[in-house]
Amino acid sequence: MKKLSWFNKVVYGFNIILIVLTILAYVLPFLAPKAFPLLSVLTLILPLFLILNALFFIYWLLQLKRQLILSGIILLLGITFINKFYKFSSNEVAKEEKDFTLMSYNVRLFNLFEWIDDDAIGSKILTFINENNPDVLCIQEYSENAHVDLRVYKYKAVFMEGNKIKTGQAIFSKFPIFNQGNLQIKDVGNNITFADIKKGKDTIRVYNIHLQSIKISPDVNEISENVETINQKKSQQVFGRIRDAFKKQEQQAEVLVNHSKDCHYPIIIAGDMNNSAFSYVYRSIKGNLNDSFEEAGKGFGQTYNFKYYPARIDYIFADKRMKVKSFKYFPEFENSDHFPIMARLSFVE
């Protein structure tokens, strides 16, 4: 430190603060949000921490300063997180007759309340589904009021609630559904549904999840338009919503994990988690399952239409008794606040 200029001492001070925050973000996926709800927010911006650490590392490297060691160690410790954020290449496997496909999509009620100025959103989504032709389709924020015709699927498990406008979740399948259920949790918005599906001689349990929303979107839009006028109260409201949502997500994750323990079939968990791949909830729900994006995806895997950050909050987790052969996401298909995702899978013989 003595040999550093006053400017570099200030830079190193910020570097140390960043390192402490990054270490916290590394540890938080192993700690329940109800214990540290506000700190759990750090997991949402872990990729930003990694990028900033890389910039500090380059800064010290160019000056041949030994201060680069700390940033270097932090980057090495975080190398396992990189695949969750960005995949440099995909591991797609050739198609076989035994393969089947599953799509997950939060359709935002098929634009029922005209968030997007386009009357044809419902028909566009229907055309997209028909063109990609998934064998199993998991929809979050489903509504029959939008009159989107999915009769091509012979079997379905639909759970909705509400008075004038009923909304909920739906699992559509080309294979027979012989059992279904709803894991509605008291005082928690959104829910978890499941369907037991018979594919030939094999049986699969598919969970369709929509965890508690952080409800940050409207405020993010306000922020993007009024950067100069953000006040402390607004920031506190955003952090308060995130804190409360994380607690409820933890509760939902516990119910899902406990329920799935009693299932002897291979399982798939798909849907909108409303949280990042660096969170406690992600780690809890994923467990020993394979993240389809990590197995066969490429790029950022963005699933949420956020202007400033390639957020991945929708997932398809597959049982290890299945092989993930391909994974696709569709960021060009902007007809909801989420993007569809689809995986091609097969049973391991």
C-alpha positions in Angstrom: 0.0 0.0 0.0 2.9 2.4 0.8 4.1 2.3 -2.8 0.7 3.1 -4.2 -0.2 6.6 -5.3 -3.1 8.3 -3.5 -5.3 7.6 -6.5 -4.4 3.9 -6.5 -5.1 3.7 -2.8 -8.6 5.0 -3.3 -9.1 2.5 -6.2 -7.8 -0.3 -4.0 -10.2 0.7 -1.3 -13.1 0.3 -3.7 -11.6 -2.9 -4.9 -11.6 -4.3 -1.3 -15.3 -3.3 -0.8 -16.2 -5.0 -4.0 -14.3 -8.2 -2.9 -16.2 -8.3 0.4 -19.6 -7.9 -1.4 -18.6 -10.6 -3.9 -17.7 -13.0 -1.2 -21.0 -12.4 0.4 -22.8 -13.1 -2.9 -20.8 -16.4 -3.1 -22.0 -17.5 0.3 -25.6 -16.3 0.1 -26.9 -19.2 -2.1 -26.1 -21.5 0.9 -28.1 -19.3 3.4 -31.8 -19.1 3.7 -33.2 -15.7 2.7 -35.4 -15.5 5.8 -32.1 -15.2 7.8 -30.6 -12.5 5.6 -33.4 -11.2 3.3 -31.9 -7.9 2.4 -28.4 -9.3 1.8 -30.0 -11.8 -0.6 -30.5 -9.0 -3.1 -26.7 -9.2 -3.8 -27.2 -12.5 -5.6 -29.2 -10.7 -8.3 -26.2 -8.7 -9.3 -23.4 -11.2 -8.8 -22.5 -11.2 -12.6 -21.9 -7.4 -12.3 -19.6 -8.1 -9.3 -17.6 -10.6 -11.4 -17.3 -8.2 -14.3 -16.1 -5.4 -12.0 -13.6 -7.7 -10.4 -12.3 -8.6 -13.8 -11.8 -4.9 -14.6 -9.9 -4.4 -11.3 -7.7 -7.4 -12.2 -6.9 -5.9 -15.6 -6.3 -2.5 -14.0 -3.7 -3.9 -11.6 -2.2 -6.2 -14.2 -1.5 -3.3 -16.6 0.4 -1.6 -13.8 2.1 -4.9 -12.7 0.8 -4.4 -9.1 0.5 -7.3 -6.7 -3.0 -6.0 -5.8 -4.2 -8.1 -8.7 -3.8 -11.2 -6.6 -7.0 -10.6 -4.6 -9.2 -10.0 -7.6 -7.6 -13.0 -9.3 -8.4 -15.2 -6.4 -12.0 -13.9 -6.4 -12.4 -14.6 -10.1 -11.0 -18.2 -9.7 -13.4 -18.8 -6.8 -16.3 -17.6 -9.0 -15.5 -19.7 -12.0 -18.3 -22.2 -11.3 -20.8 -19.3 -11.5 -19.8 -18.3 -15.0 -21.6 -21.2 -16.7 -24.8 -20.1 -15.0 -24.5 -16.7 -16.6 -23.0 -17.3 -20.0 -22.3 -20.4 -22.1 -19.6 -20.1 -24.7 -20.7 -23.2 -26.7 -23.7 -25.5 -26.7 -23.6 -29.3 -26.4 -26.5 -30.1 -28.7 -27.0 -33.7 -29.5 -28.5 -35.0 -32.8 -32.3 -35.8 -32.7 -33.6 -39.3 -32.2 -37.1 -40.7 -32.4 -37.2 -41.4 -28.6 -36.6 -37.7 -27.9 -39.4 -35.4 -26.6 -39.6 -31.6 -26.2 -40.8 -29.4 -23.4 -41.5 -25.7 -23.6 -42.0 -23.3 -20.8 -43.5 -19.8 -21.3 -44.9 -17.1 -19.0 -47.4 -15.6 -21.5 -48.6 -12.7 -19.3 -52.3 -13.6 -19.9 -51.7 -13.5 -23.6 -51.6 -9.7 -23.4 -55.2 -9.7 -22.1 -54.9 -6.2 -20.6 -53.0 -4.8 -23.6 -49.6 -4.1 -22.0 -48.3 -4.4 -25.5 -50.1 -2.3 -28.2 -50.9 -5.2 -30.4 -54.3 -7.0 -30.7 -52.6 -10.1 -32.3 -50.4 -11.1 -29.4 -52.5 -14.2 -28.6 -52.5 -15.4 -32.2 -48.8 -14.8 -32.5 -48.1 -16.9 -29.4 -50.3 -19.6 -30.7 -48.5 -19.6 -34.1 -45.2 -19.7 -32.3 -46.2 -22.7 -30.2 -47.6 -24.5 -33.2 -44.4 -23.9 -35.2 -42.1 -25.2 -32.4 -44.5 -28.0 -31.6 -43.4 -29.0 -28.1 -44.7 -32.3 -26.8 -45.3 -30.8 -23.4 -46.1 -27.2 -22.8 -45.9 -25.4 -19.4 -47.6 -22.0 -19.3 -47.5 -19.5 -16.5 -50.0 -16.6 -16.2 -52.4 -18.6 -18.3 -55.9 -17.3 -19.0 -58.8 -18.8 -20.9 -60.3 -15.3 -21.3 -57.8 -14.7 -24.1 -59.4 -17.5 -26.2 -56.2 -19.0 -27.4 -57.0 -22.3 -28.9 -54.6 -25.1 -27.7 -56.9 -28.0 -28.6 -54.0 -29.6 -30.5 -53.0 -30.9 -27.1 -55.3 -33.8 -26.1 -54.4 -33.7 -22.5 -54.1 -30.8 -20.0 -53.8 -29.9 -16.4 -55.2 -26.4 -15.8 -55.4 -24.7 -12.4 -56.8 -21.2 -12.2 -58.4 -18.8 -9.7 -60.0 -15.4 -9.7 -63.4 -13.9 -10.1 -64.1 -12.1 -13.3 -60.7 -12.9 -14.8 -59.4 -16.4 -13.9 -55.6 -16.8 -14.2 -53.2 -19.5 -13.3 -51.0 -22.2 -14.8 -51.5 -24.9 -17.4 -49.6 -28.0 -18.5 -50.6 -29.3 -22.0 -49.4 -32.6 -23.2 -49.5 -34.8 -26.3 -49.0 -37.8 -23.9 -51.6 -39.0 -21.5 -51.9 -37.2 -18.1 -53.2 -39.6 -15.5 -52.6 -37.6 -12.3 -52.4 -33.9 -11.5 -52.3 -31.5 -8.6 -51.9 -28.0 -7.3 -49.5 -27.0 -4.5 -51.2 -23.7 -3.6 -49.6 -22.1 -0.6 -51.5 -19.8 1.7 -50.7 -16.1 1.6 -48.3 -16.6 -1.3 -49.0 -15.3 -4.8 -48.6 -17.6 -7.8 -48.3 -21.3 -7.3 -46.9 -24.7 -8.3 -48.8 -27.4 -10.3 -47.8 -30.8 -11.5 -48.9 -33.5 -13.9 -47.9 -37.2 -14.1 -47.5 -38.0 -17.8 -47.2 -41.4 -19.5 -44.8 -41.5 -22.4 -44.8 -45.0 -23.8 -43.5 -47.3 -21.0 -42.0 -44.3 -19.2 -43.7 -42.0 -16.6 -42.6 -38.4 -16.0 -43.8 -35.9 -13.4 -43.7 -32.4 -14.7 -43.8 -29.5 -12.2 -44.9 -26.1 -13.6 -43.7 -23.4 -11.2 -44.4 -19.7 -10.9 -42.8 -18.5 -7.7 -43.6 -15.2 -5.9 -42.9 -12.2 -8.1 -40.5 -9.6 -7.0 -42.8 -7.0 -8.7 -40.0 -4.8 -9.7 -41.0 -4.3 -13.3 -43.2 -1.2 -13.0 -40.6 0.5 -10.9 -37.8 -0.5 -13.2 -39.7 1.2 -16.1 -40.1 4.3 -14.0 -36.5 4.3 -13.1 -35.4 3.9 -16.8 -37.4 7.0 -17.7 -36.7 9.1 -14.7 -33.1 8.4 -13.6 -32.6 11.8 -12.2 -35.7 11.7 -10.0 -35.3 8.5 -8.1 -35.7 9.1 -4.4 -34.8 7.1 -1.3 -38.4 6.1 -0.7 -38.7 4.5 -4.1 -35.5 2.5 -3.6 -36.7 1.3 -0.2 -39.9 0.1 -1.7 -38.1 -1.9 -4.3 -35.7 -3.5 -1.8 -38.7 -4.2 0.5 -40.5 -6.0 -2.2 -37.5 -8.1 -3.1 -36.9 -9.0 0.5 -40.5 -10.1 1.1 -40.6 -12.0 -2.3 -37.4 -13.9 -1.4 -38.9 -15.1 1.9 -42.1 -16.3 0.1 -40.0 -18.0 -2.6 -38.1 -19.9 0.0 -41.4 -21.1 1.5 -42.6 -22.2 -2.0 -39.2 -24.0 -2.7 -39.5 -26.0 0.5 -43.0 -27.1 -0.3 -41.9 -28.1 -3.9 -38.8 -30.0 -2.7 -40.7 -31.9 0.0 -43.5 -32.8 -2.4 -41.0 -34.1 -5.1 -39.2 -36.3 -2.6 -42.2 -38.6 -2.5 -42.2 -39.0 -6.3 -40.5 -42.1 -7.7 -40.8 -41.1 -11.3 -38.2 -39.0 -13.1 -39.1 -35.3 -12.7 -38.9 -32.1 -14.7 -39.3 -28.8 -13.0 -40.1 -26.0 -15.4 -41.3 -22.4 -15.2 -40.8 -18.9 -13.9 -38.7 -18.9 -10.7 -38.5 -15.1 -10.5 -35.0 -15.4 -9.2 -31.5 -15.7 -10.5 -29.3 -18.8 -11.0 -27.1 -17.5 -8.1 -29.9 -17.6 -5.5 -30.7 -19.9 -2.5 -34.0 -20.7 -4.2 -32.3 -21.8 -7.4 -29.9 -24.0 -5.5 -32.7 -25.5 -3.4 -35.0 -26.4 -6.3 -32.3 -27.5 -8.7 -30.9 -29.9 -6.1 -29.4 -32.9 -8.1 -31.3 -32.0 -11.3 -29.7 -30.8 -14.5 -30.2 -27.2 -15.5 -31.0 -27.5 -19.2 -29.3 -24.2 -20.1 -26.1 -25.3 -18.5 -26.2 -28.7 -20.2 -27.0 -27.6 -23.7 -27.6 -23.9 -24.0 -25.5 -21.1 -25.4 -25.1 -17.4 -24.8 -26.7 -15.6 -21.9 -29.9 -17.6 -21.9 -32.0 -14.5 -21.3 -35.6 -15.3 -20.4 -36.9 -11.9 -19.0 -37.3 -8.8 -21.1 -35.3 -6.4 -19.0 -33.7 -3.5 -20.8 -30.3 -3.4 -19.1 -29.5 -6.9 -18.0 -29.8 -10.4 -19.7 -31.8 -11.8 -16.8 -32.4 -15.6 -16.7 -35.2 -16.4 -14.3 -37.1 -19.1 -16.2 -35.7 -22.7 -16.1 -36.1 -26.3 -17.2 -34.5 -28.7 -14.7 -34.4 -32.3 -15.7 -33.9 -35.5 -13.8 -30.5 -37.2 -14.1 -32.3 -40.2 -15.5 -32.8 -38.0 -18.6 -30.3 -36.5 -21.0 -30.7 -32.8 -22.1 -30.0 -32.9 -25.8 -30.7 -29.3 -26.7 -31.8 -26.0 -25.1 -33.2 -23.0 -26.9 -34.4 -19.6 -25.7 -36.1 -17.0 -27.9 -35.2 -13.4 -27.0 -36.4 -12.2 -30.4 -40.0 -13.3 -29.6 -41.1 -10.2 -27.7 -44.8 -10.9 -27.0 -44.7 -11.0 -23.2 -42.4 -9.7 -20.5 -40.7 -13.2 -20.6 -39.2 -15.2 -23.5 -40.1 -18.8 -24.2 -37.6 -21.6 -23.4 -37.5 -25.1 -24.8 -35.5 -28.3 -24.1 -35.2 -31.6 -26.0 -34.8 -34.5 -23.7 -34.6 -38.3 -23.7 -34.5 -41.0 -21.1 -31.1 -42.5 -20.4 -31.0 -46.1 -21.3 
